[in-house]
C-alpha cells in the first residue's frame, strides 16, 4: 500500500483525517473491509491528496495576486504623487506669471513682481498699485545740494588732493 512508503510526507495526512480520527487501520480492520473497502479508502486518500495540492496551488496564486495588488497600489501611489507634484508646479508657474503680468501692468520693475502679495488677480493688482504709489513717492527727484570740492574744480587744491598726500607719504614731490 502507498502508506508503507517511507519517503511519503505524512505531515499533510493529518489535514485529510475526517473528524480528527486516525486513518491508519490495523491489518484486522483492513481485512474486514475487503478489497472494495480498501479501494474506497485509496480513492478517498487520493482525492484528499489532490485537494491538498489544489489548495496549495490556490494559496500560491492568492499570494502572487496579493503581491500584484500591492505593486499596483505602489504604482498608483507613484502616479498620484507625480500628478500632485505636476499640479503644484503648474500652480506655482501660473501664480508667478500672474504676478509678472500685474507688476508690468502697474509699471513696476519685473524684479519687484515677487514682492506682490495676494492669491487673486484683484489682490495682486491692489498690492501692485500700493507699491507703485510708494515707489513714486520715494523716487521723486530730490534737489541735490552741490558742494564745491577741489575735485569739482578740476584741480588738486592746496594740499594736492589725494595724489599729493600719497606723494608726500612716498617721499616724492
C-alpha positions in Angstrom: 0.0 0.0 0.0 1.1 3.6 -0.5 1.1 4.3 3.3 4.1 2.0 3.6 6.3 4.3 1.5 8.9 5.8 3.9 9.6 8.8 1.6 5.9 9.9 1.8 5.3 13.1 3.7 2.8 12.2 6.3 2.6 15.7 7.9 -0.1 16.6 5.3 -2.1 13.4 6.1 -3.3 14.9 9.4 -5.2 17.6 7.4 -7.1 14.9 5.5 -8.4 13.0 8.5 -12.1 13.1 8.9 -13.1 14.4 12.3 -9.6 14.1 13.6 -9.7 10.3 13.7 -6.7 8.2 12.9 -7.0 6.8 9.3 -4.3 4.2 9.8 -6.2 1.0 10.0 -4.9 -2.2 11.6 -4.5 -5.3 9.5 -7.6 -6.8 11.0 -9.7 -3.8 10.1 -8.4 -3.7 6.6 -9.1 -7.4 6.2 -12.7 -6.8 7.5 -13.2 -4.2 4.8 -12.2 -6.5 2.0 -11.0 -5.4 -1.4 -13.9 -3.0 -2.2 -13.3 -1.2 1.2 -9.5 -0.9 0.6 -10.1 0.6 -2.9 -12.6 3.1 -1.5 -10.0 4.2 1.2 -7.4 4.5 -1.5 -9.8 6.7 -3.6 -10.6 8.9 -0.6 -6.9 9.3 0.2 -6.1 10.1 -3.5 -8.9 12.8 -3.5 -7.7 14.3 -0.3 -4.1 14.5 -1.7 -5.4 16.1 -4.9 -7.5 18.6 -2.9 -4.5 19.5 -0.7 -2.4 20.1 -3.8 -5.1 22.2 -5.3 -5.4 24.2 -2.1 -1.7 24.7 -2.1 -1.7 25.9 -5.7 -4.6 28.3 -5.0 -2.8 29.7 -1.9 0.2 30.3 -4.0 -1.9 32.1 -6.7 -3.6 34.1 -4.0 -0.2 35.1 -2.6 1.0 36.2 -6.1 -2.2 38.1 -6.6 -1.8 39.9 -3.3 1.8 40.9 -4.3 0.5 42.3 -7.6 -2.2 44.2 -5.8 0.4 45.8 -3.5 2.7 46.5 -6.5 -0.1 48.1 -8.4 -1.0 50.2 -5.3 2.5 51.4 -5.2 2.5 52.2 -8.9 -0.8 54.1 -8.5 0.6 55.9 -5.5 3.6 56.9 -7.6 1.3 58.1 -10.3 -0.7 60.1 -7.8 2.4 61.7 -6.3 3.7 62.6 -9.8 0.3 64.1 -10.7 0.2 66.1 -7.5 3.8 67.4 -8.0 2.9 68.4 -11.6 -0.2 70.2 -10.4 1.8 72.1 -7.7 4.4 73.1 -10.3 1.7 74.3 -12.7 0.0 76.3 -9.9 3.3 78.0 -8.9 4.1 78.8 -12.5 0.6 80.3 -13.0 1.0 82.4 -9.9 4.4 83.6 -11.0 3.1 84.5 -14.4 0.1 86.4 -12.9 2.5 88.4 -10.6 4.7 89.3 -13.5 1.7 90.4 -15.6 0.3 92.6 -12.7 3.8 94.1 -12.0 4.3 95.1 -15.6 0.8 96.5 -15.9 1.4 98.6 -12.8 4.7 99.9 -14.1 6.8 98.1 -11.5 10.2 96.6 -12.3 9.9 92.9 -13.2 12.2 92.2 -10.3 9.6 93.5 -7.9 6.9 91.0 -9.0 8.0 88.6 -6.3 7.1 91.2 -3.7 3.5 91.3 -4.7 1.2 89.7 -2.1 -2.2 88.1 -2.9 -3.9 85.0 -4.1 -6.2 86.5 -6.7 -5.5 88.9 -9.5 -7.6 91.6 -7.8 -5.5 91.3 -4.6 -2.2 91.4 -6.6 -3.4 94.5 -8.5 -4.3 96.3 -5.3 -0.9 95.4 -3.8 0.9 96.5 -7.0 -1.0 99.8 -7.0 0.0 100.5 -3.4 3.6 99.5 -4.2 3.7 101.7 -7.3 2.4 104.6 -5.2 5.0 104.1 -2.6 7.7 103.8 -5.2 6.5 107.1 -6.9 6.6 108.9 -3.5 10.1 107.7 -2.7 11.6 108.1 -6.2 10.7 111.8 -6.7 13.8 113.6 -7.6 15.1 115.5 -4.6 17.2 118.6 -5.2 20.9 117.7 -4.7 23.0 120.1 -2.8 26.0 120.8 -4.8 29.2 121.1 -2.9 32.3 122.7 -4.2 35.3 120.5 -3.7 38.7 120.5 -5.2 37.8 117.7 -7.4 34.9 119.6 -8.9 37.2 122.4 -9.8 39.4 120.0 -11.7 42.5 120.6 -9.6 44.1 119.0 -6.6 43.7 122.0 -4.3 46.2 123.5 -2.0 47.1 120.2 -0.4 47.4 118.4 -3.8 44.4 116.2 -3.1 44.8 112.5 -2.6 47.6 112.3 -5.1 49.5 114.9 -3.1 49.0 113.1 0.1 50.3 109.8 -1.5 53.3 111.6 -2.9 54.2 113.1 0.4 54.0 109.8 2.1 56.1 108.2 -0.5 58.6 111.0 -0.3 58.1 112.1 -3.8 57.3 115.7 -4.7 
